[in-house]
Amino acid sequence: MRIPLAGGQNKRFSVNQDAQTLVNLYLDADSEEPETSPAMYKVPGKSSFSTVGTGPIMAMIEFGGAVLAVSNDEVYRIDSNGNETLVGSISFLSPSVACSKNRYQAIFVTDSGAWVSNGTSLTQVTDPDYPGSLVVDCLGGYFIFAIPDSQQFYVSAIDNGSSYDALDFAQAESNVDDIVTLIVDHEEVWLFGTNTTEIWYNSGTSDFPFARRQGATMEVGCAARQSVALADNTIFWLGRNRSGSGVVYRADGYNPQIISNRGIEYEISQMDQIDDAIAYAYQDSGHTFYVLTFPVGGKTFVYDASIQDPGKAWHVRETYGKDRDRSNCHVFAFNKHLVGDFEDGIIWELSRDVFDDGGLPIVWERTFPRIISDFKRLFFRELVINMERGVGLVDGSVPKIYLDWSDDGGHTWSSKREASMGTVGNYLPMVVFNRLGSARERVFRISGSDSVKTVILGGYIEVDKGNHP
C-alpha cells in the first residue's frame, strides 16, 4: 500500500504526537499524477558568484543595473559578471543594515547613521534634521524612516535621501506601542508596532505627504523588525501581540493570517531570542519561499506559499556544520537569485542545477508520519521508496539513501541501512528495504547527502497485521 511519505516540518512538543521533519527538501504538489504528487525535491544548491570584502554580507540591493552589497562595513558595486568595485564605507555599533532606493539613490541605514549612493559613490547624511533610524523604505520618491523607541516616523525630501525637514514627521495614532519596523506594499506604508499595526497612504497633502488609512488597523504587531518581507503579493512577518509572540503571519488584505503550524511555533518558543530573526523571500519555478532565520537560535525555517496546508508548507534549511542556512540576505539581479553569506564575503547563486552547498554536502532528511493500526503488532516485510534513479555521481560512484526507524514514537532510532540510488543512466532498479522487523507503531526516516539530483516521489510498504493487541 502507498504510505503518506510527503509532508512538511511539523515536529511537536511531544514527538509521540508528530515527529515529522523535512530538512533540505521541499514539496512540489503541482502535478496531475496522483502517484507522484506531491513530490519532494532537494533545496537549491549554491555556487560562488562573487567575493566582496571580508563579510559577512549584511544587505544587498539591485540599483542602476548592478548590485550594491554591504560586506561588513564596506559597500561594493557588483556587475553581472561578479566583478566588484569598492563604493565606500559605513559604520555601525550593532551589525544591522537596512536599505532601500528611489529613482536616483540607494540609501543604507544603521544605528550610527545613513549613507546615500548614486551607484558609484557613497556619502554620509549630515543633515542635522536627520534623527536616526534602524529601518527604511520608499514610496513616491520619499524615503520613510521610524525613530527608534518611539511612535514617530518621518520622511526625507522627495527624491533626496540627504535632505530632511524637522517638521516632516507624524505619529502612529491607533495605539501607544512603539514602531518596530515599517514596509511599503501596494503604495501603502505599514507601521508595525510591538502589538499592533496601522496603515498609512500618500495623501498628497503639502504639510506632510502621508495620512492614516482609517479602519486599517491590525491587533498584531511584529516580534523582529528584520523578519518582515514581501512575497506572493503580500507581507509576511514574525508576529506578536498582547497575548504572546512567535507566530508567523501573512497579510490577507488588512487581516493577519497565521501560517505557522504548531510544530514550527513550538520550535520558535524554545529559542532564547527571537527578536533577531531575519527574513527574505524569493520566487523560483512557481514556488514562493519565505526564508526565516534565527541567528542566535541557529535555525532556518522556510514557508512555501504554493502549498496551501501549513502542516506541509514548511521545511528546514541547514548548511552542513552550521545548523542554520548560510544565506543572510537575498537579491534578484541579472536573472539570478543571489544570497549573501552570514560568515564571510561570498555572494552565492542559488540554483536547482547545483547539488551542493558551496562545496559542502546538502544533508537531507524526511521523517514519515507514524504507521499504526489499532496498536496491533505490525510485521514490516518491504519498504519501497519511489524516487528518481540513475543520478549517479560523475566519478562512477553510487549515491546512497539511508533508512532508520523508531518504534517508540520518535525518541530513539535504529542503526541506519543503506540502498543505492542507481549508477548514472541506470533508471530501472527500485530502492527497496527488506525484512524490517515488527512493532506496534513505527516511524520511518530516510536521509542522504550525495551531491546529486534528489527527487522523492512516494513510498510503498508491505505489512502484515497481527491478530491481537
C-alpha positions as CSV (number, residue, x, y, z in Angstrom):
1,M,0.0,0.0,0.0
2,R,1.1,3.6,-0.5
3,I,2.1,5.5,2.6
4,P,1.8,9.3,3.1
5,L,5.5,9.9,2.7
6,A,5.3,13.6,1.5
7,G,4.8,16.2,4.2
8,G,6.3,19.2,6.0
9,Q,8.3,20.1,9.1
10,N,5.8,19.6,11.9
11,K,7.8,18.1,14.9
12,R,5.8,18.7,18.0
13,F,6.4,19.3,21.7
14,S,5.6,15.5,22.0
15,V,7.1,13.6,19.2
16,N,4.7,10.8,20.0
17,Q,2.0,13.2,18.6
18,D,4.0,14.1,15.5
19,A,7.7,13.5,14.7
20,Q,7.7,14.7,11.1
21,T,10.7,16.5,9.8
22,L,11.5,17.9,6.3
23,V,15.1,19.1,6.1
24,N,16.7,20.4,3.0
25,L,13.7,19.1,1.0
26,Y,10.6,20.9,-0.2
27,L,7.3,19.8,-1.6
28,D,6.2,20.2,-5.2
29,A,2.4,19.5,-5.5
30,D,1.6,20.9,-8.9
31,S,1.1,17.7,-10.8
32,E,-1.9,15.7,-12.2
33,E,-0.2,12.4,-11.5
34,P,-1.8,11.1,-8.2
35,E,1.0,8.6,-7.6
36,T,3.8,11.2,-7.7
37,S,2.2,14.3,-6.3
38,P,3.3,15.8,-4.1
39,A,6.9,15.0,-4.7
40,M,9.9,16.2,-2.6
41,Y,12.9,18.0,-4.2
42,K,16.2,18.8,-2.7
43,V,16.6,22.5,-2.0
44,P,18.7,24.6,-4.4
45,G,22.4,24.4,-4.2
46,K,24.8,27.3,-4.0
47,S,27.8,28.3,-6.3
48,S,30.1,31.2,-5.8
49,F,29.1,34.4,-7.8
50,S,31.4,37.0,-6.2
51,T,33.5,37.6,-3.2
52,V,33.5,41.1,-1.7
53,G,35.4,42.2,1.3
54,T,35.7,40.1,4.5
55,G,32.0,39.8,5.2
56,P,29.5,39.0,6.5
57,I,27.2,40.1,3.7
58,M,24.7,42.2,5.6
59,A,22.5,43.7,2.9
60,M,22.1,43.7,-0.9
61,I,20.0,45.8,-3.3
62,E,19.7,46.0,-7.1
63,F,20.4,49.5,-8.3
64,G,21.3,51.1,-11.6
65,G,21.9,47.8,-13.4
66,A,24.2,46.5,-10.7
67,V,24.1,45.1,-7.1
68,L,25.2,47.2,-4.1
69,A,26.3,44.8,-1.4
70,V,27.3,45.6,2.2
71,S,30.2,43.5,3.3
72,N,30.8,44.2,7.0
73,D,31.4,48.0,6.9
74,E,32.1,48.4,3.2
75,V,29.7,48.9,0.3
76,Y,30.6,47.3,-3.1
77,R,29.2,47.6,-6.6
78,I,28.9,44.2,-8.4
79,D,28.3,43.9,-12.1
80,S,26.7,41.0,-14.0
81,N,30.0,39.1,-14.2
82,G,30.6,39.2,-10.5
83,N,33.3,41.9,-10.7
84,E,33.3,44.1,-7.6
85,T,34.3,47.8,-7.1
86,L,34.5,49.4,-3.7
87,V,32.0,52.3,-3.4
88,G,32.6,53.4,0.2
89,S,32.3,52.6,3.9
90,I,29.7,52.8,6.5
91,S,29.7,52.4,10.3
92,F,27.6,50.7,13.0
93,L,27.5,49.7,16.6
94,S,25.2,46.7,16.1
95,P,25.7,44.7,12.9
96,S,22.4,45.5,11.2
97,V,21.8,47.3,7.9
98,A,18.6,48.4,6.2
99,C,18.5,49.6,2.6
100,S,16.0,51.0,0.1
101,K,16.1,53.0,-3.2
102,N,14.2,55.6,-5.2
103,R,14.8,56.5,-8.8
104,Y,18.1,58.3,-8.2
105,Q,19.6,57.0,-5.0
106,A,20.1,54.0,-2.8
107,I,20.3,54.5,0.9
108,F,21.8,52.4,3.7
109,V,20.8,52.9,7.3
110,T,22.5,51.7,10.5
111,D,22.3,52.6,14.2
112,S,25.2,55.0,13.5
113,G,23.8,57.0,10.6
114,A,22.6,56.9,7.0
115,W,24.6,56.8,3.7
116,V,23.3,57.7,0.2
117,S,24.8,56.3,-3.0
118,N,24.3,57.1,-6.7
119,G,25.7,53.7,-7.6
120,T,29.4,54.7,-7.8
121,S,30.0,56.8,-4.7
122,L,28.8,56.9,-1.1
123,T,28.0,59.9,1.0
124,Q,27.0,60.1,4.7
125,V,23.9,62.0,5.6
126,T,24.9,65.1,7.6
127,D,21.7,67.0,7.7
128,P,21.1,67.9,11.4
129,D,17.4,67.2,11.0
130,Y,18.0,63.5,10.3
131,P,17.1,61.9,13.7
132,G,18.3,58.4,13.0
133,S,16.6,55.1,12.2
134,L,17.0,51.4,12.0
135,V,14.6,50.9,9.2
136,V,13.8,52.5,5.8
137,D,11.6,52.1,2.8
138,C,10.5,54.3,-0.1
139,L,7.2,55.5,-1.5
140,G,6.5,58.2,-4.1
141,G,10.2,59.3,-4.0
142,Y,10.2,59.8,-0.2
143,F,12.5,57.7,1.9
144,I,10.5,56.7,5.1
145,F,12.0,56.1,8.5
146,A,11.0,55.3,12.0
147,I,12.6,57.0,15.0
148,P,13.9,54.2,17.3
149,D,11.9,53.6,20.5
150,S,9.1,55.9,19.6
151,Q,5.8,56.1,17.8
152,Q,7.1,58.6,15.3
153,F,8.1,58.2,11.6
154,Y,9.4,60.8,9.2
155,V,10.4,61.3,5.5
156,S,13.2,62.7,3.5
157,A,12.8,65.3,0.9
158,I,11.3,63.9,-2.3
159,D,13.9,62.1,-4.4
160,N,16.7,63.2,-2.0
161,G,17.8,61.0,0.9
162,S,20.3,63.6,2.0
163,S,17.8,66.3,2.8
164,Y,15.4,66.5,5.8
165,D,12.9,68.8,7.4
166,A,12.4,68.6,11.2
167,L,8.6,69.1,10.6
168,D,8.2,66.2,8.2
169,F,7.2,63.6,10.7
170,A,4.0,62.0,12.0
171,Q,3.0,59.7,14.8
172,A,1.3,56.3,14.8
173,E,-2.1,57.1,16.2
174,S,-4.2,54.0,17.0
175,N,-2.2,52.6,19.9
176,V,0.6,53.5,22.3
177,D,3.1,50.9,21.3
178,D,6.4,51.9,19.6
179,I,7.1,51.4,15.9
180,V,9.2,48.3,15.5
181,T,9.6,48.4,11.7
182,L,7.8,49.5,8.5
183,I,7.4,48.4,4.9
184,V,5.8,49.7,1.8
185,D,3.3,47.5,0.0
186,H,0.7,48.3,-2.7
187,E,1.6,52.0,-2.3
188,E,0.8,52.0,1.4
189,V,3.1,52.3,4.5
190,W,2.6,49.5,7.1
191,L,3.8,50.6,10.5
192,F,4.4,47.6,12.7
193,G,4.3,48.3,16.4
194,T,5.1,45.9,19.2
195,N,1.5,44.8,19.5
196,T,-0.4,46.5,16.7
197,T,-0.1,47.6,13.1
198,E,-1.6,50.5,11.2
199,I,-1.5,51.5,7.6
200,W,-0.8,54.9,6.0
201,Y,-1.0,56.2,2.4
202,N,0.3,59.0,0.3
203,S,-2.5,61.6,0.6
204,G,-0.6,64.3,-1.3
205,T,-1.1,67.0,1.3
206,S,1.5,69.8,1.4
207,D,2.4,69.8,5.1
208,F,3.0,66.0,5.4
209,P,2.5,63.7,2.5
210,F,1.1,60.7,4.4
211,A,-2.2,60.1,6.2
212,R,-3.6,57.2,8.2
213,R,-5.9,54.7,6.4
214,Q,-9.0,54.8,8.7
215,G,-10.1,51.4,9.9
216,A,-6.9,49.7,8.6
217,T,-5.5,48.5,12.0
218,M,-4.4,45.1,13.0
219,E,-4.2,43.8,16.5
220,V,-0.9,42.0,15.7
221,G,2.5,43.6,15.8
222,C,6.0,42.5,14.9
223,A,8.4,40.5,17.1
224,A,11.5,41.0,14.9
225,R,12.0,44.1,12.7
226,Q,14.1,42.3,10.1
227,S,11.5,39.4,9.7
228,V,9.2,41.5,7.5
229,A,9.3,40.6,3.8
230,L,7.2,41.0,0.7
231,A,6.2,37.8,-1.1
232,D,3.3,36.3,-3.0
233,N,1.7,39.8,-3.5
234,T,1.5,40.4,0.3
235,I,3.5,40.8,3.5
236,F,5.0,38.1,5.8
237,W,6.4,38.6,9.3
238,L,7.1,37.1,12.7
239,G,4.4,38.5,14.9
240,R,3.5,39.3,18.5
241,N,0.5,40.8,20.3
242,R,-0.6,41.4,23.8
243,S,-1.1,37.7,24.4
244,G,2.2,36.4,23.2
245,S,4.7,36.1,20.3
246,G,6.4,33.7,18.0
247,V,3.7,33.1,15.4
248,V,4.3,33.7,11.7
249,Y,1.7,35.7,9.7
250,R,0.9,36.7,6.2
251,A,-1.4,39.6,5.4
252,D,-4.8,38.8,3.8
253,G,-5.8,42.4,2.9
254,Y,-5.7,44.1,6.3
255,N,-6.2,40.8,8.2
256,P,-3.3,38.9,9.7
257,Q,-3.5,35.2,8.8
258,I,-1.5,32.6,10.8
259,I,0.7,30.4,8.5
260,S,2.9,28.8,11.0
261,N,2.0,25.3,12.3
262,R,2.1,24.1,15.9
263,G,5.4,22.4,15.3
264,I,7.2,25.5,13.9
265,E,5.7,27.6,16.7
266,Y,6.9,25.1,19.3
267,E,10.5,25.2,17.9
268,I,10.4,29.0,17.9
269,S,9.1,29.0,21.5
270,Q,12.2,27.1,22.6
271,M,14.6,29.8,21.4
272,D,16.3,32.1,23.9
273,Q,16.0,35.0,21.5
274,I,13.6,35.7,18.5
275,D,13.8,39.5,18.0
276,D,17.0,38.9,16.0
277,A,15.1,37.0,13.3
278,I,15.9,38.0,9.7
279,A,13.9,37.1,6.6
280,Y,13.9,37.4,2.8
281,A,11.6,36.0,0.1
282,Y,12.2,34.8,-3.4
283,Q,10.3,33.1,-6.2
284,D,11.6,30.1,-8.1
285,S,9.9,27.7,-10.6
286,G,6.4,28.6,-9.3
287,H,7.4,28.4,-5.6
288,T,7.4,31.5,-3.4
289,F,9.7,30.9,-0.4
290,Y,9.7,33.0,2.8
291,V,13.0,32.2,4.4
292,L,13.1,33.0,8.2
293,T,16.4,32.6,10.1
294,F,17.1,32.9,13.8
295,P,20.8,33.7,14.1
296,V,21.1,33.1,17.9
297,G,18.7,30.1,17.7
298,G,20.7,28.7,14.8
299,K,17.6,27.7,12.8
300,T,16.2,28.5,9.3
301,F,12.6,27.8,8.6
302,V,11.1,28.2,5.1
303,Y,7.5,28.6,4.2
304,D,6.3,27.7,0.7
305,A,3.4,29.8,-0.3
306,S,2.4,27.4,-3.1
307,I,1.4,24.8,-0.5
308,Q,-2.0,25.6,1.0
309,D,-1.7,23.3,4.1
310,P,0.5,24.9,6.8
311,G,1.2,21.4,8.1
312,K,3.0,20.6,4.8
313,A,4.2,24.1,3.7
314,W,7.3,24.4,6.0
315,H,10.7,22.9,5.7
316,V,14.1,23.4,7.4
317,R,17.3,24.5,5.6
318,E,20.6,23.8,7.1
319,T,24.2,24.3,5.9
320,Y,26.3,21.3,6.9
321,G,28.1,22.1,10.2
322,K,26.4,25.4,10.7
323,D,22.9,24.5,11.9
324,R,21.2,27.4,10.1
325,D,21.3,28.1,6.4
326,R,24.4,30.2,5.4
327,S,22.4,32.7,3.5
328,N,21.9,36.1,5.2
329,C,20.1,38.2,2.6
330,H,18.9,38.0,-0.9
331,V,18.6,40.0,-4.1
332,F,17.2,39.0,-7.6
333,A,19.5,40.5,-10.2
334,F,21.0,39.6,-13.6
335,N,18.1,37.0,-13.7
336,K,19.8,35.2,-10.8
337,H,18.9,34.6,-7.1
338,L,21.9,35.8,-5.1
339,V,22.3,35.4,-1.4
340,G,25.0,36.8,0.9
341,D,26.9,34.6,3.4
342,F,26.5,35.2,7.1
343,E,30.1,34.4,7.9
344,D,32.3,35.8,5.1
345,G,32.2,37.9,1.9
346,I,30.9,35.3,-0.5
347,I,27.8,36.0,-2.6
348,W,26.3,32.7,-3.7
349,E,24.0,32.0,-6.6
350,L,21.1,29.7,-5.8
351,S,20.4,27.1,-8.5
352,R,18.3,23.9,-8.7
353,D,21.0,22.6,-11.1
354,V,23.7,22.7,-8.3
355,F,23.6,19.9,-5.8
356,D,25.9,21.0,-3.1
357,D,26.0,24.0,-0.7
358,G,29.1,25.9,-1.8
359,G,31.2,22.8,-1.7
360,L,29.5,21.4,1.4
361,P,27.1,18.5,1.2
362,I,23.4,19.1,1.4
363,V,22.2,16.7,4.1
364,W,18.5,16.0,3.5
365,E,16.1,14.2,5.8
366,R,12.4,13.1,5.8
367,T,10.8,11.6,8.8
368,F,7.5,9.9,7.9
369,P,4.1,10.1,9.7
370,R,3.8,7.2,12.1
371,I,2.4,3.9,10.9
372,I,-0.1,2.3,13.5
373,S,-3.2,0.2,13.3
374,D,-5.3,-0.3,16.4
375,F,-2.0,-0.7,18.3
376,K,-1.7,-4.3,16.9
377,R,1.7,-5.7,16.1
378,L,2.7,-4.9,12.5
379,F,5.2,-7.0,10.6
380,F,7.1,-4.9,8.0
381,R,8.1,-7.1,5.0
382,E,9.3,-4.5,2.5
383,L,9.6,-0.7,2.0
384,V,9.9,0.7,-1.5
385,I,11.0,4.4,-2.0
386,N,9.9,5.7,-5.4
387,M,12.5,8.3,-6.4
388,E,14.3,9.4,-9.5
389,R,17.1,6.9,-10.1
390,G,20.1,6.8,-12.4
391,V,21.5,10.0,-11.0
392,G,24.9,8.5,-10.0
393,L,28.0,10.6,-9.4
394,V,30.2,11.5,-12.4
395,D,33.2,9.7,-10.9
396,G,31.3,6.5,-11.2
397,S,30.5,6.0,-7.5
398,V,26.9,5.3,-6.5
399,P,24.9,7.7,-4.3
400,K,23.2,6.2,-1.3
401,I,19.9,6.7,0.5
402,Y,19.7,5.7,4.2
403,L,16.8,4.3,6.3
404,D,16.4,4.1,10.0
405,W,13.3,3.9,12.2
406,S,11.9,4.4,15.7
407,D,9.5,2.1,17.5
408,D,8.9,4.4,20.4
409,G,7.3,7.3,18.6
410,G,10.5,9.1,17.6
411,H,12.6,9.1,20.8
412,T,15.2,6.6,19.9
413,W,16.3,5.3,16.5
414,S,17.7,2.1,14.9
415,S,21.0,1.9,13.1
416,K,20.9,3.0,9.5
417,R,20.5,0.8,6.5
418,E,21.7,1.9,3.1
419,A,20.5,1.4,-0.5
420,S,21.7,2.5,-3.9
421,M,20.1,5.4,-5.8
422,G,21.5,3.9,-9.0
423,T,24.5,4.5,-11.2
424,V,24.5,7.1,-14.0
425,G,21.8,6.2,-16.6
426,N,20.6,3.1,-14.7
427,Y,16.9,4.2,-14.2
428,L,15.2,0.9,-13.5
429,P,16.3,-0.6,-10.1
430,M,13.9,0.2,-7.3
431,V,15.1,1.5,-3.9
432,V,14.0,-1.4,-1.6
433,F,14.5,-2.2,2.0
434,N,13.5,-5.7,3.2
435,R,12.9,-7.6,6.5
436,L,12.3,-4.6,8.7
437,G,11.1,-6.4,11.8
438,S,7.9,-5.7,13.7
439,A,6.4,-3.0,16.0
440,R,3.1,-1.8,17.3
441,E,3.9,1.6,15.9
442,R,6.7,2.7,13.5
443,V,8.2,5.9,12.4
444,F,10.5,5.6,9.4
445,R,13.1,8.2,8.4
446,I,15.1,8.5,5.2
447,S,18.2,10.6,4.5
448,G,21.0,11.2,2.2
449,S,23.9,13.7,1.4
450,D,25.3,12.9,-2.0
451,S,25.7,15.8,-4.5
452,V,23.2,14.5,-7.0
453,K,19.7,15.5,-8.1
454,T,17.3,14.2,-5.5
455,V,13.6,13.8,-6.1
456,I,11.4,11.6,-3.9
457,L,8.1,10.6,-5.5
458,G,6.5,8.3,-2.9
459,G,6.7,5.3,-0.6
460,Y,5.1,1.9,-0.6
461,I,5.1,-0.7,2.2
462,E,4.1,-4.3,2.5
463,V,3.0,-5.0,6.1
464,D,1.1,-7.8,7.9
465,K,-1.1,-7.0,10.9
466,G,-1.2,-9.4,13.9
467,N,-4.5,-10.6,15.3
468,H,-4.0,-9.4,18.9
469,P,-3.1,-6.1,20.6
